Amino acid sequence: MAWFASGCREPFFAVYKPQFRSGLAHFADPGVVTGKKLWLWGSIQEKTVHQQVTDNFPFYGEIQAGLFQNQETYAFSGA
């Protein structure tokens, strides 16, 4: 399951797993980084892939943020 957001004004987004009292947060200036993605994957989805992306945990979460509104747009910085 994936959620995409564009034009967000909050300086953060996060996932939290209460059972393990742990989570992951991303902080960035919302004036610069306006695009956000949250991807969640439970243990019943694609067992083969699940074993490749986790250490046998029941949950996989991925958060990303960037300058663009979708994953298909990209650019390289000269810095």
PyMOL Python script that loads the backbone (N, CA, C, O; Angstrom):
from pymol import cmd

cmd.read_pdbstr("""\
ATOM      1  N   MET A   1       0.847  -1.149   0.000  1.00  0.00           N
ATOM      2  CA  MET A   1       0.000   0.000   0.000  1.00  0.00           C
ATOM      3  C   MET A   1       0.908   1.232   0.000  1.00  0.00           C
ATOM      4  O   MET A   1       1.853   1.306   0.785  1.00  0.00           O
ATOM      5  N   ALA A   2       0.627   2.182  -0.863  1.00  0.00           N
ATOM      6  CA  ALA A   2       1.456   3.373  -0.951  1.00  0.00           C
ATOM      7  C   ALA A   2       0.594   4.625  -0.930  1.00  0.00           C
ATOM      8  O   ALA A   2      -0.509   4.649  -1.476  1.00  0.00           O
ATOM      9  N   TRP A   3       1.110   5.650  -0.297  1.00  0.00           N
ATOM     10  CA  TRP A   3       0.465   6.962  -0.288  1.00  0.00           C
ATOM     11  C   TRP A   3       1.467   7.980  -0.797  1.00  0.00           C
ATOM     12  O   TRP A   3       2.635   7.965  -0.409  1.00  0.00           O
ATOM     13  N   PHE A   4       1.008   8.861  -1.663  1.00  0.00           N
ATOM     14  CA  PHE A   4       1.825   9.942  -2.178  1.00  0.00           C
ATOM     15  C   PHE A   4       1.165  11.252  -1.783  1.00  0.00           C
ATOM     16  O   PHE A   4      -0.062  11.358  -1.790  1.00  0.00           O
ATOM     17  N   ALA A   5       1.966  12.244  -1.440  1.00  0.00           N
ATOM     18  CA  ALA A   5       1.446  13.558  -1.094  1.00  0.00           C
ATOM     19  C   ALA A   5       2.321  14.619  -1.749  1.00  0.00           C
ATOM     20  O   ALA A   5       3.538  14.462  -1.850  1.00  0.00           O
ATOM     21  N   SER A   6       1.699  15.680  -2.184  1.00  0.00           N
ATOM     22  CA  SER A   6       2.433  16.780  -2.806  1.00  0.00           C
ATOM     23  C   SER A   6       1.922  18.089  -2.232  1.00  0.00           C
ATOM     24  O   SER A   6       0.735  18.232  -1.940  1.00  0.00           O
ATOM     25  N   GLY A   7       2.825  19.039  -2.072  1.00  0.00           N
ATOM     26  CA  GLY A   7       2.431  20.337  -1.537  1.00  0.00           C
ATOM     27  C   GLY A   7       2.193  20.335  -0.039  1.00  0.00           C
ATOM     28  O   GLY A   7       1.462  21.186   0.468  1.00  0.00           O
ATOM     29  N   CYS A   8       2.791  19.404   0.677  1.00  0.00           N
ATOM     30  CA  CYS A   8       2.602  19.312   2.124  1.00  0.00           C
ATOM     31  C   CYS A   8       3.252  20.495   2.834  1.00  0.00           C
ATOM     32  O   CYS A   8       4.304  20.984   2.420  1.00  0.00           O
ATOM     33  N   ARG A   9       2.620  20.939   3.892  1.00  0.00           N
ATOM     34  CA  ARG A   9       3.153  22.062   4.668  1.00  0.00           C
ATOM     35  C   ARG A   9       3.828  21.615   5.963  1.00  0.00           C
ATOM     36  O   ARG A   9       4.514  22.412   6.605  1.00  0.00           O
ATOM     37  N   GLU A  10       3.648  20.375   6.351  1.00  0.00           N
ATOM     38  CA  GLU A  10       4.266  19.883   7.576  1.00  0.00           C
ATOM     39  C   GLU A  10       5.751  19.600   7.322  1.00  0.00           C
ATOM     40  O   GLU A  10       6.108  19.139   6.237  1.00  0.00           O
ATOM     41  N   PRO A  11       6.625  19.869   8.306  1.00  0.00           N
ATOM     42  CA  PRO A  11       8.050  19.627   8.117  1.00  0.00           C
ATOM     43  C   PRO A  11       8.470  18.180   8.376  1.00  0.00           C
ATOM     44  O   PRO A  11       9.664  17.881   8.376  1.00  0.00           O
ATOM     45  N   PHE A  12       7.520  17.284   8.595  1.00  0.00           N
ATOM     46  CA  PHE A  12       7.875  15.891   8.892  1.00  0.00           C
ATOM     47  C   PHE A  12       6.777  14.945   8.431  1.00  0.00           C
ATOM     48  O   PHE A  12       5.650  15.360   8.161  1.00  0.00           O
ATOM     49  N   PHE A  13       7.122  13.680   8.348  1.00  0.00           N
ATOM     50  CA  PHE A  13       6.155  12.589   8.295  1.00  0.00           C
ATOM     51  C   PHE A  13       6.851  11.374   8.863  1.00  0.00           C
ATOM     52  O   PHE A  13       8.080  11.304   8.870  1.00  0.00           O
ATOM     53  N   ALA A  14       6.065  10.403   9.344  1.00  0.00           N
ATOM     54  CA  ALA A  14       6.661   9.305  10.100  1.00  0.00           C
ATOM     55  C   ALA A  14       5.798   8.066  10.081  1.00  0.00           C
ATOM     56  O   ALA A  14       4.617   8.108   9.733  1.00  0.00           O
ATOM     57  N   VAL A  15       6.414   6.957  10.463  1.00  0.00           N
ATOM     58  CA  VAL A  15       5.702   5.706  10.737  1.00  0.00           C
ATOM     59  C   VAL A  15       6.105   5.283  12.149  1.00  0.00           C
ATOM     60  O   VAL A  15       7.237   5.507  12.577  1.00  0.00           O
ATOM     61  N   TYR A  16       5.166   4.670  12.863  1.00  0.00           N
ATOM     62  CA  TYR A  16       5.416   4.233  14.235  1.00  0.00           C
ATOM     63  C   TYR A  16       4.793   2.871  14.441  1.00  0.00           C
ATOM     64  O   TYR A  16       3.645   2.643  14.061  1.00  0.00           O
ATOM     65  N   LYS A  17       5.540   1.971  15.036  1.00  0.00           N
ATOM     66  CA  LYS A  17       5.077   0.617  15.318  1.00  0.00           C
ATOM     67  C   LYS A  17       4.928   0.473  16.838  1.00  0.00           C
ATOM     68  O   LYS A  17       5.907   0.178  17.524  1.00  0.00           O
ATOM     69  N   PRO A  18       3.710   0.678  17.374  1.00  0.00           N
ATOM     70  CA  PRO A  18       3.516   0.667  18.831  1.00  0.00           C
ATOM     71  C   PRO A  18       3.979  -0.617  19.511  1.00  0.00           C
ATOM     72  O   PRO A  18       4.529  -0.573  20.611  1.00  0.00           O
ATOM     73  N   GLN A  19       3.760  -1.754  18.865  1.00  0.00           N
ATOM     74  CA  GLN A  19       4.137  -3.041  19.463  1.00  0.00           C
ATOM     75  C   GLN A  19       5.623  -3.084  19.803  1.00  0.00           C
ATOM     76  O   GLN A  19       6.013  -3.679  20.808  1.00  0.00           O
ATOM     77  N   PHE A  20       6.454  -2.456  18.970  1.00  0.00           N
ATOM     78  CA  PHE A  20       7.901  -2.468  19.168  1.00  0.00           C
ATOM     79  C   PHE A  20       8.420  -1.152  19.757  1.00  0.00           C
ATOM     80  O   PHE A  20       9.617  -1.005  20.006  1.00  0.00           O
ATOM     81  N   ARG A  21       7.502  -0.193  19.977  1.00  0.00           N
ATOM     82  CA  ARG A  21       7.875   1.127  20.488  1.00  0.00           C
ATOM     83  C   ARG A  21       9.012   1.727  19.674  1.00  0.00           C
ATOM     84  O   ARG A  21       9.996   2.229  20.217  1.00  0.00           O
ATOM     85  N   SER A  22       8.849   1.662  18.360  1.00  0.00           N
ATOM     86  CA  SER A  22       9.881   2.192  17.470  1.00  0.00           C
ATOM     87  C   SER A  22       9.229   2.788  16.227  1.00  0.00           C
ATOM     88  O   SER A  22       8.069   2.519  15.917  1.00  0.00           O
ATOM     89  N   GLY A  23       9.992   3.586  15.544  1.00  0.00           N
ATOM     90  CA  GLY A  23       9.478   4.203  14.333  1.00  0.00           C
ATOM     91  C   GLY A  23      10.588   4.887  13.561  1.00  0.00           C
ATOM     92  O   GLY A  23      11.770   4.775  13.888  1.00  0.00           O
ATOM     93  N   LEU A  24      10.173   5.595  12.533  1.00  0.00           N
ATOM     94  CA  LEU A  24      11.109   6.293  11.662  1.00  0.00           C
ATOM     95  C   LEU A  24      10.446   7.588  11.226  1.00  0.00           C
ATOM     96  O   LEU A  24       9.272   7.602  10.857  1.00  0.00           O
ATOM     97  N   ALA A  25      11.206   8.680  11.269  1.00  0.00           N
ATOM     98  CA  ALA A  25      10.650   9.982  10.881  1.00  0.00           C
ATOM     99  C   ALA A  25      11.575  10.656   9.880  1.00  0.00           C
ATOM    100  O   ALA A  25      12.788  10.447   9.895  1.00  0.00           O
ATOM    101  N   HIS A  26      10.990  11.459   9.020  1.00  0.00           N
ATOM    102  CA  HIS A  26      11.745  12.253   8.041  1.00  0.00           C
ATOM    103  C   HIS A  26      11.403  13.715   8.286  1.00  0.00           C
ATOM    104  O   HIS A  26      10.230  14.081   8.359  1.00  0.00           O
ATOM    105  N   PHE A  27      12.428  14.549   8.411  1.00  0.00           N
ATOM    106  CA  PHE A  27      12.245  15.985   8.608  1.00  0.00           C
ATOM    107  C   PHE A  27      12.895  16.738   7.466  1.00  0.00           C
ATOM    108  O   PHE A  27      14.019  16.419   7.078  1.00  0.00           O
ATOM    109  N   ALA A  28      12.210  17.732   6.920  1.00  0.00           N
ATOM    110  CA  ALA A  28      12.761  18.565   5.852  1.00  0.00           C
ATOM    111  C   ALA A  28      11.960  19.859   5.764  1.00  0.00           C
ATOM    112  O   ALA A  28      10.811  19.921   6.202  1.00  0.00           O
ATOM    113  N   ASP A  29      12.567  20.871   5.204  1.00  0.00           N
ATOM    114  CA  ASP A  29      11.909  22.152   4.999  1.00  0.00           C
ATOM    115  C   ASP A  29      10.784  21.964   3.984  1.00  0.00           C
ATOM    116  O   ASP A  29      11.060  21.621   2.835  1.00  0.00           O
ATOM    117  N   PRO A  30       9.517  22.177   4.371  1.00  0.00           N
ATOM    118  CA  PRO A  30       8.406  21.948   3.441  1.00  0.00           C
ATOM    119  C   PRO A  30       8.390  22.935   2.274  1.00  0.00           C
ATOM    120  O   PRO A  30       7.697  22.708   1.282  1.00  0.00           O
ATOM    121  N   GLY A  31       9.140  24.019   2.383  1.00  0.00           N
ATOM    122  CA  GLY A  31       9.253  24.947   1.264  1.00  0.00           C
ATOM    123  C   GLY A  31      10.170  24.428   0.176  1.00  0.00           C
ATOM    124  O   GLY A  31      10.130  24.905  -0.958  1.00  0.00           O
ATOM    125  N   VAL A  32      10.994  23.455   0.516  1.00  0.00           N
ATOM    126  CA  VAL A  32      11.945  22.876  -0.445  1.00  0.00           C
ATOM    127  C   VAL A  32      11.506  21.477  -0.862  1.00  0.00           C
ATOM    128  O   VAL A  32      11.452  21.162  -2.051  1.00  0.00           O
ATOM    129  N   VAL A  33      11.195  20.647   0.118  1.00  0.00           N
ATOM    130  CA  VAL A  33      10.825  19.247  -0.128  1.00  0.00           C
ATOM    131  C   VAL A  33       9.316  19.118   0.038  1.00  0.00           C
ATOM    132  O   VAL A  33       8.821  18.983   1.157  1.00  0.00           O
ATOM    133  N   THR A  34       8.588  19.159  -1.066  1.00  0.00           N
ATOM    134  CA  THR A  34       7.123  19.152  -0.986  1.00  0.00           C
ATOM    135  C   THR A  34       6.505  17.787  -1.271  1.00  0.00           C
ATOM    136  O   THR A  34       5.340  17.565  -0.938  1.00  0.00           O
ATOM    137  N   GLY A  35       7.244  16.877  -1.872  1.00  0.00           N
ATOM    138  CA  GLY A  35       6.701  15.566  -2.202  1.00  0.00           C
ATOM    139  C   GLY A  35       7.062  14.525  -1.158  1.00  0.00           C
ATOM    140  O   GLY A  35       8.193  14.492  -0.672  1.00  0.00           O
ATOM    141  N   LYS A  36       6.089  13.661  -0.807  1.00  0.00           N
ATOM    142  CA  LYS A  36       6.317  12.629   0.199  1.00  0.00           C
ATOM    143  C   LYS A  36       5.671  11.328  -0.238  1.00  0.00           C
ATOM    144  O   LYS A  36       4.636  11.319  -0.905  1.00  0.00           O
ATOM    145  N   LYS A  37       6.307  10.221   0.154  1.00  0.00           N
ATOM    146  CA  LYS A  37       5.772   8.895  -0.170  1.00  0.00           C
ATOM    147  C   LYS A  37       5.908   8.003   1.058  1.00  0.00           C
ATOM    148  O   LYS A  37       6.936   8.005   1.734  1.00  0.00           O
ATOM    149  N   LEU A  38       4.862   7.250   1.330  1.00  0.00           N
ATOM    150  CA  LEU A  38       4.874   6.247   2.393  1.00  0.00           C
ATOM    151  C   LEU A  38       4.446   4.929   1.779  1.00  0.00           C
ATOM    152  O   LEU A  38       3.386   4.846   1.159  1.00  0.00           O
ATOM    153  N   TRP A  39       5.258   3.900   1.945  1.00  0.00           N
ATOM    154  CA  TRP A  39       4.990   2.577   1.391  1.00  0.00           C
ATOM    155  C   TRP A  39       4.973   1.601   2.556  1.00  0.00           C
ATOM    156  O   TRP A  39       5.934   1.545   3.323  1.00  0.00           O
ATOM    157  N   LEU A  40       3.909   0.838   2.703  1.00  0.00           N
ATOM    158  CA  LEU A  40       3.783  -0.158   3.759  1.00  0.00           C
ATOM    159  C   LEU A  40       3.545  -1.526   3.142  1.00  0.00           C
ATOM    160  O   LEU A  40       2.797  -1.668   2.175  1.00  0.00           O
ATOM    161  N   TRP A  41       4.192  -2.524   3.715  1.00  0.00           N
ATOM    162  CA  TRP A  41       4.104  -3.861   3.179  1.00  0.00           C
ATOM    163  C   TRP A  41       4.005  -4.842   4.342  1.00  0.00           C
ATOM    164  O   TRP A  41       4.916  -4.919   5.167  1.00  0.00           O
ATOM    165  N   GLY A  42       2.914  -5.585   4.413  1.00  0.00           N
ATOM    166  CA  GLY A  42       2.726  -6.573   5.465  1.00  0.00           C
ATOM    167  C   GLY A  42       3.295  -7.923   5.079  1.00  0.00           C
ATOM    168  O   GLY A  42       3.763  -8.102   3.955  1.00  0.00           O
ATOM    169  N   SER A  43       3.259  -8.871   5.994  1.00  0.00           N
ATOM    170  CA  SER A  43       3.880 -10.173   5.777  1.00  0.00           C
ATOM    171  C   SER A  43       3.132 -11.059   4.788  1.00  0.00           C
ATOM    172  O   SER A  43       3.706 -12.032   4.297  1.00  0.00           O
ATOM    173  N   ILE A  44       1.878 -10.762   4.478  1.00  0.00           N
ATOM    174  CA  ILE A  44       1.128 -11.627   3.571  1.00  0.00           C
ATOM    175  C   ILE A  44       1.346 -11.271   2.103  1.00  0.00           C
ATOM    176  O   ILE A  44       0.902 -12.005   1.220  1.00  0.00           O
ATOM    177  N   GLN A  45       2.017 -10.166   1.834  1.00  0.00           N
ATOM    178  CA  GLN A  45       2.222  -9.750   0.451  1.00  0.00           C
ATOM    179  C   GLN A  45       3.557 -10.270  -0.073  1.00  0.00           C
ATOM    180  O   GLN A  45       4.602 -10.053   0.540  1.00  0.00           O
ATOM    181  N   GLU A  46       3.509 -10.954  -1.203  1.00  0.00           N
ATOM    182  CA  GLU A  46       4.706 -11.415  -1.904  1.00  0.00           C
ATOM    183  C   GLU A  46       5.788 -11.940  -0.965  1.00  0.00           C
ATOM    184  O   GLU A  46       6.804 -11.280  -0.747  1.00  0.00           O
ATOM    185  N   LYS A  47       5.570 -13.102  -0.422  1.00  0.00           N
ATOM    186  CA  LYS A  47       6.488 -13.670   0.557  1.00  0.00           C
ATOM    187  C   LYS A  47       7.933 -13.742   0.068  1.00  0.00           C
ATOM    188  O   LYS A  47       8.857 -13.559   0.861  1.00  0.00           O
ATOM    189  N   THR A  48       8.143 -14.000  -1.201  1.00  0.00           N
ATOM    190  CA  THR A  48       9.504 -14.074  -1.742  1.00  0.00           C
ATOM    191  C   THR A  48      10.210 -12.732  -1.613  1.00  0.00           C
ATOM    192  O   THR A  48      11.349 -12.666  -1.149  1.00  0.00           O
ATOM    193  N   VAL A  49       9.545 -11.680  -2.016  1.00  0.00           N
ATOM    194  CA  VAL A  49      10.138 -10.347  -1.941  1.00  0.00           C
ATOM    195  C   VAL A  49      10.269  -9.912  -0.487  1.00  0.00           C
ATOM    196  O   VAL A  49      11.268  -9.300  -0.110  1.00  0.00           O
ATOM    197  N   HIS A  50       9.268 -10.222   0.329  1.00  0.00           N
ATOM    198  CA  HIS A  50       9.297  -9.846   1.739  1.00  0.00           C
ATOM    199  C   HIS A  50      10.552 -10.385   2.417  1.00  0.00           C
ATOM    200  O   HIS A  50      11.163  -9.681   3.222  1.00  0.00           O
ATOM    201  N   GLN A  51      10.941 -11.594   2.114  1.00  0.00           N
ATOM    202  CA  GLN A  51      12.144 -12.183   2.704  1.00  0.00           C
ATOM    203  C   GLN A  51      13.408 -11.455   2.246  1.00  0.00           C
ATOM    204  O   GLN A  51      14.408 -11.443   2.964  1.00  0.00           O
ATOM    205  N   GLN A  52      13.373 -10.851   1.065  1.00  0.00           N
ATOM    206  CA  GLN A  52      14.541 -10.142   0.544  1.00  0.00           C
ATOM    207  C   GLN A  52      14.689  -8.745   1.136  1.00  0.00           C
ATOM    208  O   GLN A  52      15.802  -8.222   1.187  1.00  0.00           O
ATOM    209  N   VAL A  53      13.601  -8.130   1.583  1.00  0.00           N
ATOM    210  CA  VAL A  53      13.676  -6.746   2.061  1.00  0.00           C
ATOM    211  C   VAL A  53      13.608  -6.609   3.579  1.00  0.00           C
ATOM    212  O   VAL A  53      13.756  -5.502   4.098  1.00  0.00           O
ATOM    213  N   THR A  54      13.388  -7.707   4.303  1.00  0.00           N
ATOM    214  CA  THR A  54      13.373  -7.637   5.765  1.00  0.00           C
ATOM    215  C   THR A  54      14.189  -8.780   6.340  1.00  0.00           C
ATOM    216  O   THR A  54      14.554  -9.718   5.630  1.00  0.00           O
ATOM    217  N   ASP A  55      14.470  -8.694   7.624  1.00  0.00           N
ATOM    218  CA  ASP A  55      15.124  -9.785   8.347  1.00  0.00           C
ATOM    219  C   ASP A  55      14.057 -10.620   9.036  1.00  0.00           C
ATOM    220  O   ASP A  55      14.119 -10.877  10.239  1.00  0.00           O
ATOM    221  N   ASN A  56      13.067 -11.041   8.234  1.00  0.00           N
ATOM    222  CA  ASN A  56      11.949 -11.845   8.706  1.00  0.00           C
ATOM    223  C   ASN A  56      11.040 -11.089   9.673  1.00  0.00           C
ATOM    224  O   ASN A  56      10.415 -11.697  10.541  1.00  0.00           O
ATOM    225  N   PHE A  57      10.964  -9.772   9.527  1.00  0.00           N
ATOM    226  CA  PHE A  57      10.034  -8.973  10.313  1.00  0.00           C
ATOM    227  C   PHE A  57       8.661  -9.031   9.665  1.00  0.00           C
ATOM    228  O   PHE A  57       8.560  -9.241   8.456  1.00  0.00           O
ATOM    229  N   PRO A  58       7.604  -8.850  10.446  1.00  0.00           N
ATOM    230  CA  PRO A  58       6.252  -8.929   9.887  1.00  0.00           C
ATOM    231  C   PRO A  58       5.824  -7.675   9.136  1.00  0.00           C
ATOM    232  O   PRO A  58       4.724  -7.633   8.583  1.00  0.00           O
ATOM    233  N   PHE A  59       6.663  -6.669   9.108  1.00  0.00           N
ATOM    234  CA  PHE A  59       6.262  -5.381   8.560  1.00  0.00           C
ATOM    235  C   PHE A  59       7.440  -4.736   7.830  1.00  0.00           C
ATOM    236  O   PHE A  59       8.578  -4.794   8.297  1.00  0.00           O
ATOM    237  N   TYR A  60       7.160  -4.128   6.695  1.00  0.00           N
ATOM    238  CA  TYR A  60       8.172  -3.376   5.964  1.00  0.00           C
ATOM    239  C   TYR A  60       7.602  -2.002   5.678  1.00  0.00           C
ATOM    240  O   TYR A  60       6.502  -1.889   5.138  1.00  0.00           O
ATOM    241  N   GLY A  61       8.327  -0.962   6.031  1.00  0.00           N
ATOM    242  CA  GLY A  61       7.896   0.401   5.766  1.00  0.00           C
ATOM    243  C   GLY A  61       9.007   1.182   5.105  1.00  0.00           C
ATOM    244  O   GLY A  61      10.181   1.012   5.431  1.00  0.00           O
ATOM    245  N   GLU A  62       8.635   2.031   4.182  1.00  0.00           N
ATOM    246  CA  GLU A  62       9.609   2.843   3.461  1.00  0.00           C
ATOM    247  C   GLU A  62       9.044   4.255   3.335  1.00  0.00           C
ATOM    248  O   GLU A  62       7.898   4.436   2.923  1.00  0.00           O
ATOM    249  N   ILE A  63       9.844   5.246   3.688  1.00  0.00           N
ATOM    250  CA  ILE A  63       9.416   6.621   3.496  1.00  0.00           C
ATOM    251  C   ILE A  63      10.427   7.315   2.605  1.00  0.00           C
ATOM    252  O   ILE A  63      11.631   7.083   2.706  1.00  0.00           O
ATOM    253  N   GLN A  64       9.920   8.169   1.734  1.00  0.00           N
ATOM    254  CA  GLN A  64      10.768   8.927   0.828  1.00  0.00           C
ATOM    255  C   GLN A  64      10.216  10.336   0.729  1.00  0.00           C
ATOM    256  O   GLN A  64       9.021  10.567   0.913  1.00  0.00           O
ATOM    257  N   ALA A  65      11.095  11.264   0.439  1.00  0.00           N
ATOM    258  CA  ALA A  65      10.663  12.640   0.218  1.00  0.00           C
ATOM    259  C   ALA A  65      11.554  13.230  -0.865  1.00  0.00           C
ATOM    260  O   ALA A  65      12.699  12.816  -1.045  1.00  0.00           O
ATOM    261  N   GLY A  66      11.009  14.199  -1.579  1.00  0.00           N
ATOM    262  CA  GLY A  66      11.799  14.808  -2.635  1.00  0.00           C
ATOM    263  C   GLY A  66      11.180  16.076  -3.169  1.00  0.00           C
ATOM    264  O   GLY A  66      10.143  16.541  -2.696  1.00  0.00           O
ATOM    265  N   LEU A  67      11.840  16.617  -4.162  1.00  0.00           N
ATOM    266  CA  LEU A  67      11.414  17.874  -4.757  1.00  0.00           C
ATOM    267  C   LEU A  67      10.248  17.723  -5.712  1.00  0.00           C
ATOM    268  O   LEU A  67       9.560  18.699  -6.011  1.00  0.00           O
ATOM    269  N   PHE A  68      10.017  16.508  -6.195  1.00  0.00           N
ATOM    270  CA  PHE A  68       9.055  16.312  -7.269  1.00  0.00           C
ATOM    271  C   PHE A  68       7.759  15.675  -6.774  1.00  0.00           C
ATOM    272  O   PHE A  68       7.689  15.168  -5.654  1.00  0.00           O
ATOM    273  N   GLN A  69       6.736  15.712  -7.627  1.00  0.00           N
ATOM    274  CA  GLN A  69       5.412  15.239  -7.239  1.00  0.00           C
ATOM    275  C   GLN A  69       5.180  13.757  -7.516  1.00  0.00           C
ATOM    276  O   GLN A  69       4.139  13.220  -7.139  1.00  0.00           O
ATOM    277  N   ASN A  70       6.134  13.084  -8.169  1.00  0.00           N
ATOM    278  CA  ASN A  70       5.962  11.671  -8.475  1.00  0.00           C
ATOM    279  C   ASN A  70       7.319  10.998  -8.570  1.00  0.00           C
ATOM    280  O   ASN A  70       8.350  11.668  -8.508  1.00  0.00           O
ATOM    281  N   GLN A  71       7.330   9.697  -8.716  1.00  0.00           N
ATOM    282  CA  GLN A  71       8.577   8.945  -8.784  1.00  0.00           C
ATOM    283  C   GLN A  71       9.184   8.936 -10.182  1.00  0.00           C
ATOM    284  O   GLN A  71      10.358   8.603 -10.340  1.00  0.00           O
ATOM    285  N   GLU A  72       8.423   9.289 -11.173  1.00  0.00           N
ATOM    286  CA  GLU A  72       8.916   9.230 -12.548  1.00  0.00           C
ATOM    287  C   GLU A  72       9.790  10.433 -12.902  1.00  0.00           C
ATOM    288  O   GLU A  72      10.563  10.368 -13.858  1.00  0.00           O
ATOM    289  N   THR A  73       9.684  11.513 -12.156  1.00  0.00           N
ATOM    290  CA  THR A  73      10.458  12.722 -12.417  1.00  0.00           C
ATOM    291  C   THR A  73      11.746  12.672 -11.618  1.00  0.00           C
ATOM    292  O   THR A  73      11.725  12.353 -10.429  1.00  0.00           O
ATOM    293  N   TYR A  74      12.867  12.982 -12.255  1.00  0.00           N
ATOM    294  CA  TYR A  74      14.124  13.014 -11.540  1.00  0.00           C
ATOM    295  C   TYR A  74      15.045  14.037 -12.176  1.00  0.00           C
ATOM    296  O   TYR A  74      14.841  14.451 -13.317  1.00  0.00           O
ATOM    297  N   ALA A  75      16.056  14.439 -11.431  1.00  0.00           N
ATOM    298  CA  ALA A  75      17.056  15.374 -11.923  1.00  0.00           C
ATOM    299  C   ALA A  75      18.343  15.138 -11.159  1.00  0.00           C
ATOM    300  O   ALA A  75      18.324  14.579 -10.062  1.00  0.00           O
ATOM    301  N   PHE A  76      19.441  15.552 -11.719  1.00  0.00           N
ATOM    302  CA  PHE A  76      20.740  15.415 -11.074  1.00  0.00           C
ATOM    303  C   PHE A  76      21.279  16.793 -10.738  1.00  0.00           C
ATOM    304  O   PHE A  76      21.178  17.731 -11.529  1.00  0.00           O
ATOM    305  N   SER A  77      21.845  16.891  -9.562  1.00  0.00           N
ATOM    306  CA  SER A  77      22.402  18.166  -9.116  1.00  0.00           C
ATOM    307  C   SER A  77      23.842  18.287  -9.552  1.00  0.00           C
ATOM    308  O   SER A  77      24.565  17.292  -9.591  1.00  0.00           O
ATOM    309  N   GLY A  78      24.265  19.476  -9.875  1.00  0.00           N
ATOM    310  CA  GLY A  78      25.647  19.730 -10.257  1.00  0.00           C
ATOM    311  C   GLY A  78      26.540  19.975  -9.064  1.00  0.00           C
ATOM    312  O   GLY A  78      27.732  20.236  -9.223  1.00  0.00           O
ATOM    313  N   ALA A  79      25.973  19.893  -7.853  1.00  0.00           N
ATOM    314  CA  ALA A  79      26.747  20.174  -6.630  1.00  0.00           C
ATOM    315  C   ALA A  79      27.676  19.062  -6.277  1.00  0.00           C
ATOM    316  O   ALA A  79      28.392  19.149  -5.279  1.00  0.00           O
TER     317      ALA A  79
END
""", "prot")
cmd.dss("prot")
cmd.show_as("cartoon", "prot")
cmd.util.cbc("prot")
cmd.orient("prot")
